Every structure is written in structure tokens, then in C-alpha cells.
Amino acid sequence: MQQSTIKKLSINELAAMKQRGEKISCLTAYDASFSSLIDQVGVDVMLVGDSLGMTIQGHGTTLPVTMTDMVYHTQCVSSARRRAFLIADLPFMSYSTPVIAARNAGKLMQSGAQMVKLEGARIEVVDFLVNQGISVCGHLGLLPQFINQLGGYAVQGKDSTGAEKIITDAHKLEQAGASLLVLECVPATLAKRISEQLSIPVIGIGAGVDCDGQVLVLYDMLNIGIGKRPRFSKNFMQGAASIEAAISAYQLAVKQSAFPTPEHSF
């Protein structure tokens, strides 16, 4: 297919995929080379994640990542992708007020992102951004930017109180205008309930197979991340002849609901 005939996916097409029951595949990307490869395989969504603080920069958390970092990496990924829908993370303390959030989200959108992602039930921020024409992806469950409050990387929503709060927050985010939601490290049964209740696509990471789609950190699924690979991830390089083959195997596993298995869920 010639590049001129390739059309970028839109949020409307992702919503249509949910409606017809087609799983949405997503991977993080941080540079032009991987962006091009992921795109050629046919992965639906690329997320320029603040996980780059750990995978690229070698930090222990995502907290040191700056807006300058995110703009740079978003530009790199955007320059090479042709089809995949592109989301970029708003980093730590870049959306403390609606106005600050809009200013920073604008920088990411001008760098090529089609949507920005922010952590937590920041309803007033989401509402303000949507009213400025900015598409927003929510993020509930385990919130890496809140790691010092959480005290560690652990499954969220295991008890009824925690689960109900996540469900309530998910509905509030949708009502505020968020058009996508990431659920991280929550019980598979909870993620299934939320995916069925919301009209917007729900993308899981460590949230079971019943979400509308899946996302993994690229370096984790290629088994080249620093430190121990998370339980919810899988080494797709095992048995693969190349990086492209590993990404293709992930894409196929998501589309066929073969990943995640119970082994990679909570």
C-alpha cells in the first residue's frame, strides 16, 4: 500500500471497533524507528508513555519525566507513523490545573498526538480539555505518577470499596468527555464490568482479556526492559525470529483474545 493512500486511524474508528467487538491493539513507542516498525505491523494505537522515564532514561519511576521530554519523543514517534492512532502522556505535575493542562496538552497535540492521557479522576481537567477540542484518555487503577502515595506497584480495586470507586470514576470520566480509558493492574472481573458498562473503549494493562483492547510497554514485551518484567506482561521475543515477528505475534494474540491469559491477569 502506498503511503499516500494510508489514512490515520481516528477515535471514531476505535469506538467502532469496540462496537463490533474487534480488539484494539496498542504498544508504547518512543522513537521513529520503532514507530515505523509498529505501524507497519498494523498495531492500532501507539502510546508515547511517560514510561520512557524508566525504559529510556533509566529512572526508577516516571516522575522525573518533563514536558520537554514528552514533546521530543512525541515528535519522534509522530514523524514515522502513518496509520496508528497516537496518544501522548501528560507527565507528572503537567496538569495540576485545567489551564496548565490545556497549555501542556496543546504542546503534545502540536507535536503530532491525537489524544493526551492523564492519570486519575481529574474530572474538571478532562472537562476543560474536551471543551478546548482536545481528545482525552483517562487512566485508572494503578497510577504510576501516584507511586509515593500508593507506596508501591500493587493491584488496585481488589476490595469492594476500591472497586466501586474505580467504577464510579470511570463513569465520571466518560461523562466529562473522555473518549478512551486505560485500566492498569485491576482484577479481570472488575475490568470486564467497566468495559461492559462504558460506551467508550477500555484498554487494559494487567486488567484481563475482557477489556476492549490491550497495551503493553514495548520494552517489556521484547524482554529488554530494565529490571524484572511485570507479571502482566509477556516475553513475545521468545520463539520469535525478529523484533517484527514478536510485535506481529503480540498483535495477533490481542486480536484473537489469546493475550492476556489468566497467567498475565489478576
MILOLUM-845999 format. One record per atom (N, C-alpha, C): x, y, z; residue in three letters. Coordinates in pm, whole numbers, padded with zeros to 5 digits, always signed. Atoms other than C-alpha are relative to their C-alpha. Layout:
<rs>
XYZALA...
</rs>
This chain:
<rs>
+00084-00120+00000MET+00000+00000+00000MET+00087+00125+00000MET-00078-00123+00005GLN+00138+00341-00095GLN-00033+00088+00120GLN+00019-00085-00118GLN+00189+00586+00190GLN-00112+00101-00021GLN+00100-00102+00026SER-00036+00839+00019SER-00142-00051+00019SER+00134+00055-00013THR-00332+00600+00046THR-00030-00042+00144THR+00019+00041-00139ILE-00280+00522+00417ILE-00063+00114+00079ILE+00071-00100-00079LYS-00520+00706+00645LYS+00022-00026+00148LYS-00018+00014-00144LYS-00455+00771+01013LYS-00131-00041+00065LYS+00119+00039-00076LEU-00696+00598+01246LEU-00048+00118+00085LEU+00058-00104-00084SER-00933+00827+01437SER-00067-00064+00121SER+00069+00051-00118ILE-01106+00794+01772ILE-00135-00061-00039ILE+00127+00056+00046ASN-01428+00727+01579ASN+00017-00145-00045ASN-00024+00137+00046GLU-01274+00416+01425GLU+00031-00093+00118GLU-00024+00080-00120LEU-01154+00294+01766LEU-00133-00031+00069LEU+00132+00021-00059ALA-01507+00343+01900ALA-00079-00105-00079ALA+00070+00096+00085ALA-01643+00146+01604ALA+00054-00141+00021ALA-00059+00130-00028MET-01400-00136+01680MET-00061-00061+00126MET+00066+00050-00122LYS-01548-00164+02029LYS-00140-00049-00032LYS+00139+00033+00030GLN-01900-00170+01889GLN-00013-00133-00075GLN+00009+00125+00075ARG-01825-00457+01653ARG+00079-00114+00064ARG-00067+00105-00075GLY-01622-00648+01911GLY+00140-00034-00046GLY-00139+00021+00044GLU-01281-00612+01745GLU+00095+00056+00104GLU-00095-00043-00102LYS-00998-00594+01997LYS+00095+00107-00056LYS-00090-00110+00036ILE-00779-00281+01989ILE+00140-00032+00052ILE-00138+00027-00041SER-00402-00337+01994SER+00075+00132+00019SER-00074-00122-00032CYS-00171-00080+02150CYS+00137-00037+00057CYS-00134+00013-00057LEU+00201-00056+02227LEU+00057+00138+00028LEU-00072-00125-00018THR+00418+00217+02373THR+00105+00014-00108THR-00106-00029+00097ALA+00662+00384+02135ALA+00067+00130+00043ALA-00076-00116-00047TYR+00934+00637+02198TYR+00089+00062-00107TYR-00089-00054+00102ASP+01127+00686+01873ASP-00053-00033-00140ASP+00048+00014+00137ALA+01090+00695+01494ALA+00016-00142-00053ALA-00025+00134+00054SER+01242+00353+01419SER-00104-00101+00048SER+00102+00091-00052PHE+01012+00158+01650PHE-00140+00042-00045PHE+00129-00049+00047SER+00721+00379+01548SER-00032-00055-00139SER+00019+00049+00136SER+00768+00281+01185SER-00027-00150-00002SER+00015+00145-00004LEU+00801-00089+01267LEU-00135-00041+00057LEU+00129+00029-00062ILE+00498-00099+01498ILE-00114+00032-00097ILE+00102-00043+00095ASP+00296+00087+01237ASP-00012-00098-00117ASP+00001+00092+00113GLN+00397-00148+00956GLN-00068-00133+00036GLN+00063+00124-00045VAL+00283-00449+01161VAL-00152+00014+00004VAL+00144-00023-00001GLY-00060-00290+01192GLY-00060+00022+00137GLY+00051-00031-00134VAL-00087-00213+01564VAL-00086+00126-00009VAL+00099-00107+00016ASP-00385+00019+01608ASP+00038+00132+00067ASP-00027-00120-00080VAL-00259+00261+01873VAL+00144-00002+00051VAL-00130-00016-00065MET+00080+00389+01982MET-00013+00104+00110MET+00001-00089-00116LEU+00122+00549+02322LEU+00142+00045+00029LEU-00127-00056-00044VAL+00414+00779+02385VAL-00013+00017+00152VAL+00024+00005-00144GLY+00420+00688+02752GLY+00110+00067+00081GLY-00104-00052-00089ASP+00595+00860+03038ASP+00080-00114+00062ASP-00083+00116-00033SER+00721+00507+03098SER+00139+00013-00060SER-00132-00025+00056LEU+01011+00639+02890LEU+00098+00042+00109LEU-00088-00036-00112GLY+01145+00769+03221GLY+00074-00120+00054GLY-00062+00123-00048MET+01218+00409+03313MET+00069-00075-00114MET-00055+00080+00109THR+01277+00240+02975THR+00112+00072-00074THR-00098-00076+00078ILE+01473+00518+02801ILE+00102+00070+00090ILE-00087-00083-00083GLN+01612+00733+03082GLN+00062-00075+00118GLN-00058+00080-00107GLY+01676+00463+03343GLY-00037+00041+00140GLY+00046-00039-00133HIS+01487+00621+03632HIS-00078-00114+00065HIS+00077+00101-00071GLY+01312+00415+03898GLY-00149+00022-00007GLY+00142-00034+00011THR+00977+00591+03841THR-00019+00088-00124THR+00030-00091+00112THR+00802+00806+03580THR+00008+00147+00041THR+00011-00136-00052LEU+00817+01116+03800LEU+00099+00101-00059LEU-00094-00100+00054PRO+01134+01278+03654PRO-00029+00046-00143PRO+00027-00034+00140VAL+00987+01293+03302VAL-00060+00140-00011VAL+00043-00139+00017THR+00935+01651+03180THR-00086+00016-00126THR+00075-00031+00122MET+00712+01813+02920MET+00094+00006-00120MET-00098-00006+00109THR+01024+01878+02712THR+00030-00141-00053THR-00021+00140+00039ASP+01091+01502+02713ASP-00117-00051-00083ASP+00119+00055+00067MET+00734+01420+02612MET-00021+00062-00138MET+00014-00065+00130VAL+00723+01676+02332VAL+00101-00059-00099VAL-00105+00053+00086TYR+01054+01548+02191TYR-00035-00141-00050TYR+00028+00138+00039HIS+00954+01181+02193HIS-00129-00011-00082HIS+00122-00001+00081THR+00605+01256+02059THR+00031+00042-00143THR-00041-00043+00134GLN+00763+01439+01766GLN+00071-00114-00074GLN-00074+00111+00061CYS+00995+01143+01702CYS-00095-00109-00049CYS+00095+00106+00036VAL+00711+00888+01703VAL-00093+00046-00112VAL+00094-00053+00098SER+00476+01109+01503SER+00062+00009-00139SER-00066-00020+00129SER+00733+01165+01229SER+00000-00126-00087SER-00013+00125+00075ALA+00735+00797+01130ALA-00128-00080-00014ALA+00123+00082+00009ARG+00383+00664+01189ARG-00087+00052-00113ARG+00089-00034+00112ARG+00133+00657+00906ARG-00147-00032+00031ARG+00137+00045-00022ARG-00175+00472+01033ARG-00043+00004+00145ARG+00039+00019-00140ALA-00173+00415+01409ALA-00050+00128+00065ALA+00049-00111-00081PHE-00371+00639+01640PHE+00107+00032+00104PHE-00114-00039-00085LEU-00124+00839+01853LEU-00046+00074+00126LEU+00031-00059-00132ILE-00167+00914+02225ILE+00131+00036+00068ILE-00118-00040-00077ALA+00084+01101+02442ALA-00040+00027+00145ALA+00024-00022-00143ASP+00105+01108+02822ASP+00030+00144+00041ASP-00034-00122-00074LEU+00083+01427+03021LEU+00081-00044+00122LEU-00085+00049-00109PRO+00373+01382+03266PRO-00036+00060+00136PRO+00022-00040-00140PHE+00382+01435+03642PHE-00001+00152+00014PHE+00019-00142-00032MET+00258+01781+03753MET-00017+00090-00122MET+00022-00082+00120SER+00182+01894+03397SER-00147+00032-00020SER+00144-00029+00011TYR-00196+01908+03458TYR-00060+00028+00138TYR+00043-00032-00137SER-00224+02046+03811SER-00123+00090+00003SER+00122-00080+00014THR-00490+02295+03696THR-00049-00017-00144THR+00050+00012+00137PRO-00716+02296+03389PRO+00078+00083-00101PRO-00070-00089+00094VAL-00533+02590+03231VAL+00140-00052-00029VAL-00133+00058+00021ILE-00188+02438+03285ILE-00010-00126-00085ILE+00020+00123+00079ALA-00320+02109+03148ALA-00023+00033-00147ALA+00030-00037+00138ALA-00455+02277+02836ALA+00124+00051-00071ALA-00122-00054+00059ARG-00129+02460+02774ARG+00095-00115-00039ARG-00092+00111+00026ASN+00073+02139+02801ASN-00057-00100-00100ASN+00063+00089+00097ALA-00178+01925+02612ALA+00012+00058-00141ALA-00015-00066+00130GLY-00163+02179+02332GLY+00136-00027-00061GLY-00136+00027+00050LYS+00212+02125+02303LYS+00010-00141-00056LYS-00004+00138+00047LEU+00163+01750+02268LEU-00080-00018-00129LEU+00081+00009+00120MET-00113+01789+02011MET+00073+00063-00119MET-00075-00066+00106GLN+00102+02029+01810GLN+00124-00079-00040GLN-00114+00087+00031SER+00378+01767+01823SER-00041-00125-00074SER+00049+00112+00079GLY+00158+01513+01648GLY-00095-00094+00070GLY+00094+00086-00071ALA-00050+01349+01921ALA-00144+00030-00043ALA+00143-00018+00027GLN-00419+01293+01850GLN-00081+00003+00129GLN+00067+00011-00129MET-00505+01248+02218MET+00106+00008+00109MET-00091+00001-00115VAL-00349+01308+02560VAL-00060-00090+00108VAL+00044+00086-00110LYS-00365+01073+02857LYS+00044+00060+00133LYS-00034-00048-00135LEU-00376+01175+03222LEU-00051-00099+00103LEU+00031+00098-00104GLU-00393+00976+03543GLU-00099+00054+00103GLU+00092-00033-00108GLY-00672+00976+03799GLY-00130+00062-00048GLY+00132-00055+00032ALA-01026+01109+03812ALA+00003+00152+00005ALA-00012-00146+00006ARG-00933+01467+03722ARG-00113+00055-00089ARG+00120-00029+00079ILE-01286+01543+03608ILE-00001+00143-00054ILE+00003-00141+00044GLU-01253+01922+03595GLU+00103+00026-00109GLU-00103-00016+00103VAL-00934+01895+03390VAL-00047-00062-00131VAL+00050+00068+00121VAL-01087+01646+03145VAL-00107+00085-00068VAL+00108-00083+00054ASP-01396+01863+03100ASP+00054+00124-00070ASP-00059-00121+00059PHE-01185+02172+03032PHE+00074-00032-00129PHE-00074+00036+00120LEU-00959+01998+02784LEU-00092-00033-00116LEU+00094+00039+00105VAL-01250+01848+02591VAL-00067+00124-00060VAL+00062-00124+00048ASN-01408+02193+02568ASN+00095+00085-00085ASN-00098-00069+00085GLN-01085+02316+02405GLN+00029-00078-00128GLN-00019+00079+00121GLY-01109+02048+02137GLY+00109-00105+00011GLY-00107+00098-00023ILE-00853+01815+02294ILE-00061-00134+00042ILE+00048+00133-00035SER-00928+01442+02299SER+00079-00052+00120SER-00062+00043-00126VAL-00858+01281+02636VAL-00021-00149+00024VAL+00005+00138-00047CYS-00777+00929+02753CYS+00021+00001+00151CYS-00014+00012-00145GLY-00835+00859+03121GLY+00088-00118+00036GLY-00087+00109-00047HIS-00621+00624+03330HIS-00034-00025+00147HIS+00040+00036-00136LEU-00749+00445+03642LEU+00064-00133+00040LEU-00064+00119-00055GLY-00632+00162+03866GLY+00133+00037+00059GLY-00135-00036-00044LEU-00260+00164+03933LEU+00044+00126-00074LEU-00040-00128+00058LEU-00138+00520+03878LEU+00148+00023+00031LEU-00143-00012-00027PRO+00242+00531+03839PRO+00044+00137+00052PRO-00038-00133-00048GLN+00254+00907+03897GLN-00036+00021+00147GLN+00040-00008-00140PHE+00097+00846+04240PHE+00075-00101+00086PHE-00070+00110-00065ILE+00355+00587+04341ILE+00039+00031+00144ILE-00039-00036-00137ASN+00466+00780+04651ASN-00119-00001+00095ASN+00121+00014-00082GLN+00107+00785+04775GLN-00040-00145+00015GLN+00041+00142-00001LEU+00039+00424+04682LEU+00097-00086+00080LEU-00100+00074-00076GLY+00363+00305+04842GLY+00060-00119-00073GLY-00054+00111+00077GLY+00434+00053+04567GLY-00091-00035-00116GLY+00076+00041+00117TYR+00316-00108+04246TYR-00082-00124+00036TYR+00087+00109-00045ALA+00019-00320+04354ALA-00134+00006-00072ALA+00132+00008+00062VAL-00315-00435+04216VAL-00098+00090+00076VAL+00098-00092-00058GLN-00592-00179+04275GLN-00141-00054-00020GLN+00140+00039+00016GLY-00965-00234+04329GLY-00030-00143+00040GLY+00022+00139-00040LYS-00935-00572+04498LYS-00117-00015+00098LYS+00114+00007-00092ASP-01190-00490+04770ASP-00119+00075-00059ASP+00123-00057+00057SER-01549-00377+04712SER+00002+00152-00002SER-00006-00147-00006THR-01484-00018+04821THR+00088+00055-00111THR-00090-00045+00105GLY-01188+00023+04591GLY-00056-00023-00139GLY+00059+00032+00130ALA-01368-00145+04304ALA-00110+00098-00037ALA+00110-00092+00027GLU-01675+00075+04335GLU+00049+00140-00032GLU-00057-00132+00030LYS-01461+00388+04338LYS+00053+00006-00143LYS-00052+00002+00137ILE-01289+00286+04015ILE-00115+00001-00101ILE+00117+00001+00089ILE-01627+00211+03854ILE-00063+00139-00007ILE+00058-00135-00005THR-01766+00548+03968THR+00086+00099-00076THR-00092-00092+00068ASP-01456+00733+03847ASP-00002-00021-00151ASP+00005+00030+00144ALA-01475+00557+03510ALA-00120+00066-00065ALA+00121-00064+00054HIS-01831+00676+03457HIS+00014+00152-00001HIS-00019-00145-00007LYS-01738+01029+03566LYS+00092+00049-00112LYS-00091-00038+00107LEU-01451+01040+03317LEU-00071-00004-00135LEU+00075+00007+00126GLU-01677+00925+03035GLU-00097+00117-00012GLU+00097-00110+00001GLN-01940+01182+03131GLN+00068+00135-00022GLN-00074-00125+00018ALA-01674+01455+03136ALA+00052+00016-00142ALA-00039-00009+00140GLY-01591+01371+02775GLY+00121-00081-00041GLY-00110+00089+00038ALA-01301+01127+02790ALA-00050-00099-00105ALA+00046+00090+00105SER-01317+00911+02477SER+00077-00131-00004SER-00074+00124-00014LEU-01082+00634+02588LEU+00039-00013+00146LEU-00039+00022-00140LEU-00985+00475+02920LEU+00100-00113+00008LEU-00096+00105-00030VAL-00680+00279+03031VAL-00024-00048+00143VAL+00009+00061-00133LEU-00723+00039+03325LEU+00127-00079+00025LEU-00127+00066-00028GLU-00397-00071+03484GLU-00005-00076+00133GLU-00016+00083-00120CYS-00345-00355+03732CYS-00126-00001+00087CYS+00123+00020-00074VAL-00704-00423+03835VAL-00048-00142-00025VAL+00052+00136+00022PRO-00884-00758+03876PRO-00074-00010-00133PRO+00062+00020+00131ALA-01003-00901+03545ALA-00152+00012+00005ALA+00147-00007-00012THR-01361-00927+03672THR-00047+00145+00008THR+00034-00142-00010LEU-01365-00556+03758LEU+00015+00068-00135LEU-00022-00061+00131ALA-01219-00457+03421ALA-00110-00041-00098ALA+00108+00045+00087LYS-01483-00667+03246LYS-00128+00080+00026LYS+00119-00078-00036ARG-01763-00489+03436ARG+00007+00140-00059ARG-00015-00137+00048ILE-01626-00147+03345ILE-00007+00005-00152ILE+00002+00003+00147SER-01569-00239+02979SER-00141-00017-00054SER+00138+00023+00044GLU-01929-00360+02951GLU-00090+00120+00028GLU+00086-00112-00039GLN-02074-00054+03125GLN+00027+00128-00079GLN-00035-00123+00070LEU-01888+00217+02934LEU-00023-00013-00150LEU+00016+00000+00146SER-01962+00314+02575SER+00133+00029-00069SER-00131-00030+00059ILE-01602+00431+02520ILE+00091-00123+00012ILE-00091+00115-00009PRO-01321+00178+02452PRO+00083+00002+00128PRO-00081+00017-00120VAL-01138+00046+02757VAL+00122-00086-00036VAL-00125+00069+00033ILE-00773-00055+02711ILE+00063-00048+00130ILE-00054+00058-00123GLY-00627-00289+02970GLY+00149-00023-00005GLY-00139+00043-00019ILE-00276-00344+03101ILE+00004-00065+00138ILE+00015+00071-00126GLY-00279-00612+03364GLY-00143+00005+00050GLY+00141-00014-00036ALA-00659-00598+03356ALA-00087-00108-00065ALA+00077+00111+00054GLY-00763-00925+03192GLY-00034+00014-00146GLY+00022+00010+00144VAL-00873-01029+02846VAL-00131+00062-00046VAL+00133-00048+00040ASP-01225-00882+02852ASP-00008+00150-00023ASP-00001-00141+00039CYS-01119-00520+02800CYS-00016+00009-00152CYS+00019-00019+00144ASP-01181-00372+02455ASP+00132-00003-00076ASP-00132+00005+00063GLY-00807-00369+02387GLY+00107-00020+00104GLY-00113+00023-00089GLN-00463-00423+02535GLN+00115+00093-00036GLN-00122-00076+00022VAL-00150-00215+02580VAL+00110-00064+00085VAL-00117+00040-00076LEU+00198-00322+02687LEU+00112+00100-00025LEU-00122-00077+00022VAL+00525-00138+02734VAL+00086-00078-00098VAL-00074+00065+00108LEU+00723-00217+02419LEU+00122-00076+00051LEU-00124+00062-00044TYR+01047-00291+02601TYR-00025-00121+00089TYR+00035+00118-00081ASP+00875-00531+02841ASP-00032-00119-00089ASP+00041+00112+00084MET+00718-00741+02567MET+00112-00049-00092MET-00119+00044+00074LEU+01053-00751+02384LEU+00108-00054+00095LEU-00088+00054-00103ASN+01218-00858+02711ASN+00135+00072+00006ASN-00123-00080-00009ILE+01472-00575+02701ILE-00013+00113+00103ILE+00017-00102-00102GLY+01337-00366+02988GLY+00101-00015+00113GLY-00089+00002-00116ILE+01546-00275+03290ILE-00076-00060+00118ILE+00064+00060-00116GLY+01468-00489+03592GLY-00095-00112-00038GLY+00090+00114+00017LYS+01204-00756+03634LYS-00121+00038-00085LYS+00118-00024+00082ARG+00930-00781+03372ARG-00126-00017+00084ARG+00123+00013-00079PRO+00584-00719+03523PRO-00072-00131-00029PRO+00073+00125+00017ARG+00369-01026+03576ARG-00101+00006-00113ARG+00105-00010+00100PHE+00102-00895+03343PHE+00054+00008-00143PHE-00060-00005+00133SER+00348-00863+03054SER+00044-00139-00042SER-00045+00129+00054LYS+00479-01143+02832LYS+00117+00024-00093LYS-00115-00008+00088ASN+00807-01203+02653ASN-00038-00054-00138ASN+00038+00042+00134PHE+00693-01211+02290PHE+00121-00026-00090PHE-00121+00032+00075MET+01055-01238+02173MET+00030-00150+00006MET-00024+00143-00015GLN+01056-01597+02297GLN-00063-00074-00118GLN+00049+00074+00115GLY+01027-01811+01987GLY-00015+00083-00126GLY+00012-00087+00117ALA+01027-01510+01754ALA+00134+00015-00070ALA-00123-00010+00078ALA+01283-01478+01474ALA+00052+00143-00009ALA-00039-00142+00011SER+01288-01098+01484SER-00091+00084+00088SER+00083-00094-00075ILE+01152-00794+01664ILE-00134+00018-00070ILE+00125-00015+00076GLU+00897-00752+01386GLU-00092-00120+00023GLU+00080+00121-00023ALA+00784-01113+01435ALA-00061+00001+00140ALA+00050-00007-00137ALA+00747-01055+01810ALA-00118+00097+00010ALA+00109-00099-00001ILE+00533-00745+01756ILE-00121-00056-00074ILE+00110+00063+00074SER+00326-00935+01499SER-00071-00105+00085SER+00059+00102-00087ALA+00274-01218+01749ALA-00087+00065+00106ALA+00080-00075-00099TYR+00152-00964+02008TYR-00128+00050-00065TYR+00116-00053+00071GLN-00080-00801+01755GLN-00105-00110-00022GLN+00091+00111+00027LEU-00231-01138+01660LEU-00063-00052+00129LEU+00051+00050-00127ALA-00264-01251+02023ALA-00108+00091+00057ALA+00102-00094-00048VAL-00456-00936+02114VAL-00127-00012-00084VAL+00116+00005+00090LYS-00683-00955+01809LYS-00082-00129+00020LYS+00067+00129-00017GLN-00764-01322+01881GLN-00039-00027+00146GLN+00029+00015-00144SER-00815-01264+02257SER+00081-00113+00064SER-00090+00102-00055ALA-00525-01504+02321ALA+00095+00058+00104ALA-00078-00070-00102PHE-00350-01243+02537PHE-00084+00115+00053PHE-00072+00075-00103PRO-00363-01182+02825PRO-00073-00128+00040PRO+00056+00123-00057THR-00415-01531+02967THR-00018+00023+00150THR+00011-00013-00147PRO-00508-01588+03335PRO+00136+00017+00068PRO-00136-00013-00054GLU-00132-01615+03396GLU+00046+00145+00005GLU-00039-00140+00009HIS-00099-01248+03299HIS-00108+00093+00053HIS+00111-00078-00052SER-00410-01131+03485SER-00008-00014+00152SER+00016+00001-00146PHE-00523-01068+03841PHE-00145-00035+00037PHE
</rs>
